[in-house]
Amino acid sequence: MSLTKVKVFDVAVKQYLYKMKAYMWFIFSLIPLHVLALLLSLNGVATSGSGNNYVSIKMKLYSNEIFIIFTLLWILFGGVTLTTKAYRTSDFTFVSNRLSSNLSNIMYLFTLSVIGSITCFLSGYLLRSIAYFINTDELIINEAITYTASELFWGISVTALYLCLLGAIGYAFGMLVQFFKPFAFLLPALLFWSLLFTGGNNAVIKFVEFLVLETSFFIFTIKITTLLLALFSFSFLISNRLEVR
C-alpha cells in the first residue's frame, strides 16, 4: 500500500495539463475558423446606402461579430467533444475519479474561453487594419478602430463569460447524450420546434434577452456564474451515472 496521499485537485491539474498538450490541435483549429471569418468580414458585415441624382452614399460596417459567432460554435463543439467516450477513456491514463476528470474538463473549457476571447478581439483589430488599407479611396470613420484599455478588458471579460457559458451548455448536453443517446436528436428537434412555432414568446429567446440585455457587469457576472454552477453540477450528476471502467 502506498503511503503517498493523492489529492483530487492535484490529479485534476495533471489531467488538465495533459489535455492541454493532447488536445492542442483543437486550440489550433480556431485559426482556420478565424481565417474564414476574416474572409467573410472583408466586405463588411452589413451595408447600406442612399443617394439622389447628385450624390450616392454607400456604407459598410466592419465588426468582429462573425469571429465571435464562430468562436461560440467552436467552444460549444469543444464542450460536447470532451464528453465522448474516446475522450473520457483518456482520463484513465491517470489514477483518477469522475470528480478529478470533470474538474480538469472545466479548467480546460475555461482556458479555451480565455484564448477564444482574446483571439476574437485580436482578429477584430486585424480586420479593421486590413479594411483601413484596402479602402484607401474611401472615407474611413475610424473612431471605433481602436479600444481603450478599459474597453478592451471589459470586452474580453464579457466575451470570455459567454464562451464559458456555451462551453458549459455543450458539456451538459454531451453528458445527457452519453447517458441517453436519443437526446442527440430529441433536444435539437425540441429547440428547433420551439423557435419555429412559439415566436417571441420562446423561452430560449427570453433566456438570451435575460443575459444580453443586462447592463451591469457585476449582475451579469453573477448570472453567468450561477448558470455555470448549475450546468456543471448537473454534468457531475449525469457523469456519476455513466458506466464505470
Secondary structure as a PSIPRED ss2 file (coil, helix, strand):
# PSIPRED VFORMAT (PSIPRED V4.0)

   1 M C   1.000  0.000  0.000
   2 S C   1.000  0.000  0.000
   3 L C   1.000  0.000  0.000
   4 T C   1.000  0.000  0.000
   5 K C   1.000  0.000  0.000
   6 V C   1.000  0.000  0.000
   7 K C   1.000  0.000  0.000
   8 V H   0.000  1.000  0.000
   9 F H   0.000  1.000  0.000
  10 D H   0.000  1.000  0.000
  11 V H   0.000  1.000  0.000
  12 A H   0.000  1.000  0.000
  13 V H   0.000  1.000  0.000
  14 K H   0.000  1.000  0.000
  15 Q H   0.000  1.000  0.000
  16 Y H   0.000  1.000  0.000
  17 L H   0.000  1.000  0.000
  18 Y H   0.000  1.000  0.000
  19 K H   0.000  1.000  0.000
  20 M H   0.000  1.000  0.000
  21 K H   0.000  1.000  0.000
  22 A H   0.000  1.000  0.000
  23 Y C   1.000  0.000  0.000
  24 M H   0.000  1.000  0.000
  25 W H   0.000  1.000  0.000
  26 F H   0.000  1.000  0.000
  27 I H   0.000  1.000  0.000
  28 F H   0.000  1.000  0.000
  29 S C   1.000  0.000  0.000
  30 L H   0.000  1.000  0.000
  31 I H   0.000  1.000  0.000
  32 P H   0.000  1.000  0.000
  33 L H   0.000  1.000  0.000
  34 H H   0.000  1.000  0.000
  35 V H   0.000  1.000  0.000
  36 L H   0.000  1.000  0.000
  37 A H   0.000  1.000  0.000
  38 L H   0.000  1.000  0.000
  39 L H   0.000  1.000  0.000
  40 L H   0.000  1.000  0.000
  41 S H   0.000  1.000  0.000
  42 L C   1.000  0.000  0.000
  43 N C   1.000  0.000  0.000
  44 G C   1.000  0.000  0.000
  45 V C   1.000  0.000  0.000
  46 A E   0.000  0.000  1.000
  47 T E   0.000  0.000  1.000
  48 S E   0.000  0.000  1.000
  49 G E   0.000  0.000  1.000
  50 S E   0.000  0.000  1.000
  51 G E   0.000  0.000  1.000
  52 N C   1.000  0.000  0.000
  53 N C   1.000  0.000  0.000
  54 Y C   1.000  0.000  0.000
  55 V C   1.000  0.000  0.000
  56 S E   0.000  0.000  1.000
  57 I E   0.000  0.000  1.000
  58 K E   0.000  0.000  1.000
  59 M E   0.000  0.000  1.000
  60 K E   0.000  0.000  1.000
  61 L E   0.000  0.000  1.000
  62 Y C   1.000  0.000  0.000
  63 S C   1.000  0.000  0.000
  64 N C   1.000  0.000  0.000
  65 E H   0.000  1.000  0.000
  66 I H   0.000  1.000  0.000
  67 F H   0.000  1.000  0.000
  68 I H   0.000  1.000  0.000
  69 I H   0.000  1.000  0.000
  70 F H   0.000  1.000  0.000
  71 T H   0.000  1.000  0.000
  72 L H   0.000  1.000  0.000
  73 L H   0.000  1.000  0.000
  74 W H   0.000  1.000  0.000
  75 I H   0.000  1.000  0.000
  76 L H   0.000  1.000  0.000
  77 F H   0.000  1.000  0.000
  78 G H   0.000  1.000  0.000
  79 G H   0.000  1.000  0.000
  80 V H   0.000  1.000  0.000
  81 T H   0.000  1.000  0.000
  82 L C   1.000  0.000  0.000
  83 T C   1.000  0.000  0.000
  84 T C   1.000  0.000  0.000
  85 K H   0.000  1.000  0.000
  86 A H   0.000  1.000  0.000
  87 Y H   0.000  1.000  0.000
  88 R H   0.000  1.000  0.000
  89 T H   0.000  1.000  0.000
  90 S H   0.000  1.000  0.000
  91 D H   0.000  1.000  0.000
  92 F H   0.000  1.000  0.000
  93 T H   0.000  1.000  0.000
  94 F C   1.000  0.000  0.000
  95 V C   1.000  0.000  0.000
  96 S C   1.000  0.000  0.000
  97 N C   1.000  0.000  0.000
  98 R H   0.000  1.000  0.000
  99 L H   0.000  1.000  0.000
 100 S H   0.000  1.000  0.000
 101 S H   0.000  1.000  0.000
 102 N H   0.000  1.000  0.000
 103 L H   0.000  1.000  0.000
 104 S H   0.000  1.000  0.000
 105 N H   0.000  1.000  0.000
 106 I H   0.000  1.000  0.000
 107 M H   0.000  1.000  0.000
 108 Y H   0.000  1.000  0.000
 109 L H   0.000  1.000  0.000
 110 F H   0.000  1.000  0.000
 111 T H   0.000  1.000  0.000
 112 L H   0.000  1.000  0.000
 113 S H   0.000  1.000  0.000
 114 V H   0.000  1.000  0.000
 115 I H   0.000  1.000  0.000
 116 G H   0.000  1.000  0.000
 117 S H   0.000  1.000  0.000
 118 I H   0.000  1.000  0.000
 119 T H   0.000  1.000  0.000
 120 C H   0.000  1.000  0.000
 121 F H   0.000  1.000  0.000
 122 L H   0.000  1.000  0.000
 123 S H   0.000  1.000  0.000
 124 G H   0.000  1.000  0.000
 125 Y H   0.000  1.000  0.000
 126 L H   0.000  1.000  0.000
 127 L H   0.000  1.000  0.000
 128 R H   0.000  1.000  0.000
 129 S H   0.000  1.000  0.000
 130 I H   0.000  1.000  0.000
 131 A H   0.000  1.000  0.000
 132 Y H   0.000  1.000  0.000
 133 F H   0.000  1.000  0.000
 134 I H   0.000  1.000  0.000
 135 N C   1.000  0.000  0.000
 136 T C   1.000  0.000  0.000
 137 D C   1.000  0.000  0.000
 138 E C   1.000  0.000  0.000
 139 L C   1.000  0.000  0.000
 140 I C   1.000  0.000  0.000
 141 I C   1.000  0.000  0.000
 142 N C   1.000  0.000  0.000
 143 E C   1.000  0.000  0.000
 144 A C   1.000  0.000  0.000
 145 I C   1.000  0.000  0.000
 146 T C   1.000  0.000  0.000
 147 Y C   1.000  0.000  0.000
 148 T C   1.000  0.000  0.000
 149 A H   0.000  1.000  0.000
 150 S H   0.000  1.000  0.000
 151 E H   0.000  1.000  0.000
 152 L H   0.000  1.000  0.000
 153 F H   0.000  1.000  0.000
 154 W H   0.000  1.000  0.000
 155 G H   0.000  1.000  0.000
 156 I H   0.000  1.000  0.000
 157 S H   0.000  1.000  0.000
 158 V H   0.000  1.000  0.000
 159 T H   0.000  1.000  0.000
 160 A H   0.000  1.000  0.000
 161 L H   0.000  1.000  0.000
 162 Y H   0.000  1.000  0.000
 163 L H   0.000  1.000  0.000
 164 C H   0.000  1.000  0.000
 165 L H   0.000  1.000  0.000
 166 L H   0.000  1.000  0.000
 167 G H   0.000  1.000  0.000
 168 A H   0.000  1.000  0.000
 169 I H   0.000  1.000  0.000
 170 G H   0.000  1.000  0.000
 171 Y H   0.000  1.000  0.000
 172 A H   0.000  1.000  0.000
 173 F H   0.000  1.000  0.000
 174 G H   0.000  1.000  0.000
 175 M H   0.000  1.000  0.000
 176 L H   0.000  1.000  0.000
 177 V H   0.000  1.000  0.000
 178 Q H   0.000  1.000  0.000
 179 F H   0.000  1.000  0.000
 180 F C   1.000  0.000  0.000
 181 K C   1.000  0.000  0.000
 182 P C   1.000  0.000  0.000
 183 F H   0.000  1.000  0.000
 184 A H   0.000  1.000  0.000
 185 F H   0.000  1.000  0.000
 186 L H   0.000  1.000  0.000
 187 L H   0.000  1.000  0.000
 188 P H   0.000  1.000  0.000
 189 A H   0.000  1.000  0.000
 190 L H   0.000  1.000  0.000
 191 L H   0.000  1.000  0.000
 192 F H   0.000  1.000  0.000
 193 W H   0.000  1.000  0.000
 194 S H   0.000  1.000  0.000
 195 L H   0.000  1.000  0.000
 196 L H   0.000  1.000  0.000
 197 F H   0.000  1.000  0.000
 198 T H   0.000  1.000  0.000
 199 G H   0.000  1.000  0.000
 200 G H   0.000  1.000  0.000
 201 N H   0.000  1.000  0.000
 202 N C   1.000  0.000  0.000
 203 A H   0.000  1.000  0.000
 204 V H   0.000  1.000  0.000
 205 I H   0.000  1.000  0.000
 206 K H   0.000  1.000  0.000
 207 F H   0.000  1.000  0.000
 208 V H   0.000  1.000  0.000
 209 E H   0.000  1.000  0.000
 210 F H   0.000  1.000  0.000
 211 L H   0.000  1.000  0.000
 212 V H   0.000  1.000  0.000
 213 L C   1.000  0.000  0.000
 214 E C   1.000  0.000  0.000
 215 T C   1.000  0.000  0.000
 216 S C   1.000  0.000  0.000
 217 F H   0.000  1.000  0.000
 218 F H   0.000  1.000  0.000
 219 I H   0.000  1.000  0.000
 220 F H   0.000  1.000  0.000
 221 T H   0.000  1.000  0.000
 222 I H   0.000  1.000  0.000
 223 K H   0.000  1.000  0.000
 224 I H   0.000  1.000  0.000
 225 T H   0.000  1.000  0.000
 226 T H   0.000  1.000  0.000
 227 L H   0.000  1.000  0.000
 228 L H   0.000  1.000  0.000
 229 L H   0.000  1.000  0.000
 230 A H   0.000  1.000  0.000
 231 L H   0.000  1.000  0.000
 232 F H   0.000  1.000  0.000
 233 S H   0.000  1.000  0.000
 234 F H   0.000  1.000  0.000
 235 S H   0.000  1.000  0.000
 236 F H   0.000  1.000  0.000
 237 L H   0.000  1.000  0.000
 238 I H   0.000  1.000  0.000
 239 S H   0.000  1.000  0.000
 240 N C   1.000  0.000  0.000
 241 R C   1.000  0.000  0.000
 242 L C   1.000  0.000  0.000
 243 E C   1.000  0.000  0.000
 244 V C   1.000  0.000  0.000
 245 R C   1.000  0.000  0.000
